[in-house]
Structures are given as structure tokens and as C-alpha cells.
Amino acid sequence: MSVVMYGIKNCDTIKKAKKWLESNGVEFSFHDYRQDGLSDELLSSLESSLGWETMLNKRGTTWRKLAEETKDAINKETAVLLMLENPAIIKRPILDTGKTLELGFSESAYQQLFNL
């Protein structure tokens, strides 16, 4: 199985998830939105599976820095544009196992995902 983790390398949750995968012998590649980019196609594919509401990180600083008018008027179209412009606003990590997408990191969810 080809596993890809999407995120931003300096994120603490990404670091925890990477450490867990490595310590459990799960091979994966890492796609950094800032270094590797975030295409319309990739975002569209992730959004169609996970949903924009689920992907939008409303607890991070990127969201908090937005104007209230922007937050109040958020919808699928504006959220997708916002994610393309500011990938840091996407909840992390997104783990693509080839069969399923897992959003966020939890040891128990990863254990179930990889039958460990």
C-alpha cells in the first residue's frame, strides 16, 4: 500500500503522526503543501472525499487572523480558494492510504487503519 501524508513539515501534529508511522514501520511519503505545492486537482480530490467543512481548521492562527466578514461568509467556494491561498488553514495531517483518507492524527485511529 502506498501511503501519502499531506501537511506542513513544521506542524506539531505532523511531527507526531510521522513519528508514529515510523515507529510502527509504516512506509509513507510526505507531501508538504508549502514545498510541493497544492494544486486545484489535489485539493478538489481531497475536498470531495472529506468535505470542506471538515478540512477547514478553525482553531489555528490562520483562521483567527481572517477578517470577521470572511469568516461569516465562508462557503465551499470561498473555503476552497482560502485553502489554495493558505494551505496552513487545512487540518493536518491528511493521510491517504490509497483506500481511505484519514484526517487528523490519533494513535487509536492509526492503529485501526493499519491493523496494528
mmCIF file of the C-alpha atoms, coordinates in Angstrom:
data_MODEL
# 
_entry.id   MODEL 
# 
loop_
_atom_site.group_PDB 
_atom_site.id 
_atom_site.type_symbol 
_atom_site.label_atom_id 
_atom_site.label_alt_id 
_atom_site.label_comp_id 
_atom_site.label_asym_id 
_atom_site.label_entity_id 
_atom_site.label_seq_id 
_atom_site.pdbx_PDB_ins_code 
_atom_site.Cartn_x 
_atom_site.Cartn_y 
_atom_site.Cartn_z 
_atom_site.occupancy 
_atom_site.B_iso_or_equiv 
_atom_site.pdbx_formal_charge 
_atom_site.auth_seq_id 
_atom_site.auth_comp_id 
_atom_site.auth_asym_id 
_atom_site.auth_atom_id 
_atom_site.pdbx_PDB_model_num 
ATOM 1   C CA . MET A 1 1   ? 0.000   0.000  0.000  1.00 0.00 ? 1   MET A CA 1 
ATOM 2   C CA . SER A 1 2   ? 1.304   3.429  -0.942 1.00 0.00 ? 2   SER A CA 1 
ATOM 3   C CA . VAL A 1 3   ? 0.714   5.882  1.909  1.00 0.00 ? 3   VAL A CA 1 
ATOM 4   C CA . VAL A 1 4   ? 0.976   9.641  1.440  1.00 0.00 ? 4   VAL A CA 1 
ATOM 5   C CA . MET A 1 5   ? 0.823   12.164 4.260  1.00 0.00 ? 5   MET A CA 1 
ATOM 6   C CA . TYR A 1 6   ? -0.213  15.711 3.348  1.00 0.00 ? 6   TYR A CA 1 
ATOM 7   C CA . GLY A 1 7   ? 0.594   18.679 5.530  1.00 0.00 ? 7   GLY A CA 1 
ATOM 8   C CA . ILE A 1 8   ? 3.220   21.215 6.563  1.00 0.00 ? 8   ILE A CA 1 
ATOM 9   C CA . LYS A 1 9   ? 6.510   19.923 7.958  1.00 0.00 ? 9   LYS A CA 1 
ATOM 10  C CA . ASN A 1 10  ? 6.801   22.293 10.930 1.00 0.00 ? 10  ASN A CA 1 
ATOM 11  C CA . CYS A 1 11  ? 3.367   21.338 12.319 1.00 0.00 ? 11  CYS A CA 1 
ATOM 12  C CA . ASP A 1 12  ? 3.496   19.568 15.712 1.00 0.00 ? 12  ASP A CA 1 
ATOM 13  C CA . THR A 1 13  ? 0.675   17.185 14.790 1.00 0.00 ? 13  THR A CA 1 
ATOM 14  C CA . ILE A 1 14  ? 2.504   16.235 11.582 1.00 0.00 ? 14  ILE A CA 1 
ATOM 15  C CA . LYS A 1 15  ? 5.630   15.510 13.629 1.00 0.00 ? 15  LYS A CA 1 
ATOM 16  C CA . LYS A 1 16  ? 3.647   13.242 15.998 1.00 0.00 ? 16  LYS A CA 1 
ATOM 17  C CA . ALA A 1 17  ? 1.984   11.407 13.110 1.00 0.00 ? 17  ALA A CA 1 
ATOM 18  C CA . LYS A 1 18  ? 5.300   10.932 11.268 1.00 0.00 ? 18  LYS A CA 1 
ATOM 19  C CA . LYS A 1 19  ? 6.941   9.621  14.432 1.00 0.00 ? 19  LYS A CA 1 
ATOM 20  C CA . TRP A 1 20  ? 4.073   7.164  14.984 1.00 0.00 ? 20  TRP A CA 1 
ATOM 21  C CA . LEU A 1 21  ? 4.210   5.873  11.399 1.00 0.00 ? 21  LEU A CA 1 
ATOM 22  C CA . GLU A 1 22  ? 7.995   5.488  11.526 1.00 0.00 ? 22  GLU A CA 1 
ATOM 23  C CA . SER A 1 23  ? 7.988   3.726  14.901 1.00 0.00 ? 23  SER A CA 1 
ATOM 24  C CA . ASN A 1 24  ? 5.293   1.321  13.644 1.00 0.00 ? 24  ASN A CA 1 
ATOM 25  C CA . GLY A 1 25  ? 7.151   0.515  10.430 1.00 0.00 ? 25  GLY A CA 1 
ATOM 26  C CA . VAL A 1 26  ? 4.648   2.145  8.088  1.00 0.00 ? 26  VAL A CA 1 
ATOM 27  C CA . GLU A 1 27  ? 6.337   3.403  4.928  1.00 0.00 ? 27  GLU A CA 1 
ATOM 28  C CA . PHE A 1 28  ? 4.983   6.688  3.642  1.00 0.00 ? 28  PHE A CA 1 
ATOM 29  C CA . SER A 1 29  ? 5.874   9.693  1.554  1.00 0.00 ? 29  SER A CA 1 
ATOM 30  C CA . PHE A 1 30  ? 5.307   13.243 2.754  1.00 0.00 ? 30  PHE A CA 1 
ATOM 31  C CA . HIS A 1 31  ? 3.736   15.972 0.622  1.00 0.00 ? 31  HIS A CA 1 
ATOM 32  C CA . ASP A 1 32  ? 4.450   19.414 2.049  1.00 0.00 ? 32  ASP A CA 1 
ATOM 33  C CA . TYR A 1 33  ? 1.901   21.948 0.783  1.00 0.00 ? 33  TYR A CA 1 
ATOM 34  C CA . ARG A 1 34  ? 4.471   24.745 1.035  1.00 0.00 ? 34  ARG A CA 1 
ATOM 35  C CA . GLN A 1 35  ? 7.337   22.946 -0.716 1.00 0.00 ? 35  GLN A CA 1 
ATOM 36  C CA . ASP A 1 36  ? 5.484   20.598 -3.057 1.00 0.00 ? 36  ASP A CA 1 
ATOM 37  C CA . GLY A 1 37  ? 2.517   22.854 -3.716 1.00 0.00 ? 37  GLY A CA 1 
ATOM 38  C CA . LEU A 1 38  ? -1.209  22.341 -3.594 1.00 0.00 ? 38  LEU A CA 1 
ATOM 39  C CA . SER A 1 39  ? -2.917  22.010 -6.962 1.00 0.00 ? 39  SER A CA 1 
ATOM 40  C CA . ASP A 1 40  ? -6.588  22.625 -7.705 1.00 0.00 ? 40  ASP A CA 1 
ATOM 41  C CA . GLU A 1 41  ? -6.863  18.943 -8.654 1.00 0.00 ? 41  GLU A CA 1 
ATOM 42  C CA . LEU A 1 42  ? -5.373  17.631 -5.415 1.00 0.00 ? 42  LEU A CA 1 
ATOM 43  C CA . LEU A 1 43  ? -7.458  19.952 -3.238 1.00 0.00 ? 43  LEU A CA 1 
ATOM 44  C CA . SER A 1 44  ? -10.595 19.117 -5.210 1.00 0.00 ? 44  SER A CA 1 
ATOM 45  C CA . SER A 1 45  ? -9.950  15.388 -4.786 1.00 0.00 ? 45  SER A CA 1 
ATOM 46  C CA . LEU A 1 46  ? -9.357  15.702 -1.027 1.00 0.00 ? 46  LEU A CA 1 
ATOM 47  C CA . GLU A 1 47  ? -12.344 18.014 -0.571 1.00 0.00 ? 47  GLU A CA 1 
ATOM 48  C CA . SER A 1 48  ? -14.716 15.717 -2.473 1.00 0.00 ? 48  SER A CA 1 
ATOM 49  C CA . SER A 1 49  ? -13.843 12.877 -0.072 1.00 0.00 ? 49  SER A CA 1 
ATOM 50  C CA . LEU A 1 50  ? -13.525 14.779 3.210  1.00 0.00 ? 50  LEU A CA 1 
ATOM 51  C CA . GLY A 1 51  ? -15.721 17.858 2.719  1.00 0.00 ? 51  GLY A CA 1 
ATOM 52  C CA . TRP A 1 52  ? -14.574 21.453 3.045  1.00 0.00 ? 52  TRP A CA 1 
ATOM 53  C CA . GLU A 1 53  ? -16.164 21.947 6.477  1.00 0.00 ? 53  GLU A CA 1 
ATOM 54  C CA . THR A 1 54  ? -14.153 19.050 7.879  1.00 0.00 ? 54  THR A CA 1 
ATOM 55  C CA . MET A 1 55  ? -10.908 20.187 6.258  1.00 0.00 ? 55  MET A CA 1 
ATOM 56  C CA . LEU A 1 56  ? -11.102 23.807 7.402  1.00 0.00 ? 56  LEU A CA 1 
ATOM 57  C CA . ASN A 1 57  ? -9.081  24.327 10.577 1.00 0.00 ? 57  ASN A CA 1 
ATOM 58  C CA . LYS A 1 58  ? -10.989 26.934 12.561 1.00 0.00 ? 58  LYS A CA 1 
ATOM 59  C CA . ARG A 1 59  ? -8.755  26.562 15.625 1.00 0.00 ? 59  ARG A CA 1 
ATOM 60  C CA . GLY A 1 60  ? -5.495  27.714 14.048 1.00 0.00 ? 60  GLY A CA 1 
ATOM 61  C CA . THR A 1 61  ? -3.931  31.144 13.803 1.00 0.00 ? 61  THR A CA 1 
ATOM 62  C CA . THR A 1 62  ? -4.537  31.377 10.052 1.00 0.00 ? 62  THR A CA 1 
ATOM 63  C CA . TRP A 1 63  ? -8.310  31.242 10.652 1.00 0.00 ? 63  TRP A CA 1 
ATOM 64  C CA . ARG A 1 64  ? -8.168  33.592 13.633 1.00 0.00 ? 64  ARG A CA 1 
ATOM 65  C CA . LYS A 1 65  ? -6.324  36.218 11.570 1.00 0.00 ? 65  LYS A CA 1 
ATOM 66  C CA . LEU A 1 66  ? -9.085  36.337 8.939  1.00 0.00 ? 66  LEU A CA 1 
ATOM 67  C CA . ALA A 1 67  ? -11.487 39.254 8.804  1.00 0.00 ? 67  ALA A CA 1 
ATOM 68  C CA . GLU A 1 68  ? -14.832 38.570 10.501 1.00 0.00 ? 68  GLU A CA 1 
ATOM 69  C CA . GLU A 1 69  ? -16.648 39.268 7.192  1.00 0.00 ? 69  GLU A CA 1 
ATOM 70  C CA . THR A 1 70  ? -14.603 36.497 5.532  1.00 0.00 ? 70  THR A CA 1 
ATOM 71  C CA . LYS A 1 71  ? -15.381 34.030 8.322  1.00 0.00 ? 71  LYS A CA 1 
ATOM 72  C CA . ASP A 1 72  ? -19.084 34.912 8.319  1.00 0.00 ? 72  ASP A CA 1 
ATOM 73  C CA . ALA A 1 73  ? -19.392 34.496 4.533  1.00 0.00 ? 73  ALA A CA 1 
ATOM 74  C CA . ILE A 1 74  ? -17.498 31.191 4.313  1.00 0.00 ? 74  ILE A CA 1 
ATOM 75  C CA . ASN A 1 75  ? -18.928 28.621 1.909  1.00 0.00 ? 75  ASN A CA 1 
ATOM 76  C CA . LYS A 1 76  ? -17.487 25.831 -0.231 1.00 0.00 ? 76  LYS A CA 1 
ATOM 77  C CA . GLU A 1 77  ? -16.253 28.173 -2.955 1.00 0.00 ? 77  GLU A CA 1 
ATOM 78  C CA . THR A 1 78  ? -14.590 30.688 -0.620 1.00 0.00 ? 78  THR A CA 1 
ATOM 79  C CA . ALA A 1 79  ? -13.204 27.921 1.615  1.00 0.00 ? 79  ALA A CA 1 
ATOM 80  C CA . VAL A 1 80  ? -11.532 26.161 -1.338 1.00 0.00 ? 80  VAL A CA 1 
ATOM 81  C CA . LEU A 1 81  ? -9.983  29.440 -2.516 1.00 0.00 ? 81  LEU A CA 1 
ATOM 82  C CA . LEU A 1 82  ? -8.810  30.147 1.026  1.00 0.00 ? 82  LEU A CA 1 
ATOM 83  C CA . MET A 1 83  ? -7.197  26.693 1.272  1.00 0.00 ? 83  MET A CA 1 
ATOM 84  C CA . LEU A 1 84  ? -5.394  27.181 -2.043 1.00 0.00 ? 84  LEU A CA 1 
ATOM 85  C CA . GLU A 1 85  ? -4.055  30.568 -0.916 1.00 0.00 ? 85  GLU A CA 1 
ATOM 86  C CA . ASN A 1 86  ? -3.289  29.491 2.687  1.00 0.00 ? 86  ASN A CA 1 
ATOM 87  C CA . PRO A 1 87  ? -2.657  25.731 2.911  1.00 0.00 ? 87  PRO A CA 1 
ATOM 88  C CA . ALA A 1 88  ? -1.915  26.193 6.634  1.00 0.00 ? 88  ALA A CA 1 
ATOM 89  C CA . ILE A 1 89  ? -5.678  26.552 7.151  1.00 0.00 ? 89  ILE A CA 1 
ATOM 90  C CA . ILE A 1 90  ? -6.186  22.889 6.201  1.00 0.00 ? 90  ILE A CA 1 
ATOM 91  C CA . LYS A 1 91  ? -6.459  20.482 9.155  1.00 0.00 ? 91  LYS A CA 1 
ATOM 92  C CA . ARG A 1 92  ? -3.436  18.236 9.362  1.00 0.00 ? 92  ARG A CA 1 
ATOM 93  C CA . PRO A 1 93  ? -2.380  15.665 8.597  1.00 0.00 ? 93  PRO A CA 1 
ATOM 94  C CA . ILE A 1 94  ? -4.376  14.148 5.788  1.00 0.00 ? 94  ILE A CA 1 
ATOM 95  C CA . LEU A 1 95  ? -3.247  10.560 5.350  1.00 0.00 ? 95  LEU A CA 1 
ATOM 96  C CA . ASP A 1 96  ? -4.047  8.856  2.054  1.00 0.00 ? 96  ASP A CA 1 
ATOM 97  C CA . THR A 1 97  ? -3.693  5.076  2.252  1.00 0.00 ? 97  THR A CA 1 
ATOM 98  C CA . GLY A 1 98  ? -4.858  4.553  -1.314 1.00 0.00 ? 98  GLY A CA 1 
ATOM 99  C CA . LYS A 1 99  ? -8.123  3.129  0.020  1.00 0.00 ? 99  LYS A CA 1 
ATOM 100 C CA . THR A 1 100 ? -9.167  5.763  2.517  1.00 0.00 ? 100 THR A CA 1 
ATOM 101 C CA . LEU A 1 101 ? -8.370  9.265  3.732  1.00 0.00 ? 101 LEU A CA 1 
ATOM 102 C CA . GLU A 1 102 ? -7.758  9.917  7.421  1.00 0.00 ? 102 GLU A CA 1 
ATOM 103 C CA . LEU A 1 103 ? -7.918  13.498 8.668  1.00 0.00 ? 103 LEU A CA 1 
ATOM 104 C CA . GLY A 1 104 ? -6.015  14.465 11.808 1.00 0.00 ? 104 GLY A CA 1 
ATOM 105 C CA . PHE A 1 105 ? -3.911  12.216 13.995 1.00 0.00 ? 105 PHE A CA 1 
ATOM 106 C CA . SER A 1 106 ? -4.964  9.851  16.725 1.00 0.00 ? 106 SER A CA 1 
ATOM 107 C CA . GLU A 1 107 ? -2.987  6.769  17.732 1.00 0.00 ? 107 GLU A CA 1 
ATOM 108 C CA . SER A 1 108 ? -6.122  4.633  18.017 1.00 0.00 ? 108 SER A CA 1 
ATOM 109 C CA . ALA A 1 109 ? -7.373  5.662  14.563 1.00 0.00 ? 109 ALA A CA 1 
ATOM 110 C CA . TYR A 1 110 ? -3.970  4.922  13.016 1.00 0.00 ? 110 TYR A CA 1 
ATOM 111 C CA . GLN A 1 111 ? -3.792  1.542  14.820 1.00 0.00 ? 111 GLN A CA 1 
ATOM 112 C CA . GLN A 1 112 ? -7.166  0.593  13.339 1.00 0.00 ? 112 GLN A CA 1 
ATOM 113 C CA . LEU A 1 113 ? -6.224  1.927  9.923  1.00 0.00 ? 113 LEU A CA 1 
ATOM 114 C CA . PHE A 1 114 ? -3.090  -0.210 9.777  1.00 0.00 ? 114 PHE A CA 1 
ATOM 115 C CA . ASN A 1 115 ? -4.475  -3.161 11.801 1.00 0.00 ? 115 ASN A CA 1 
ATOM 116 C CA . LEU A 1 116 ? -1.776  -2.857 14.485 1.00 0.00 ? 116 LEU A CA 1 
# 
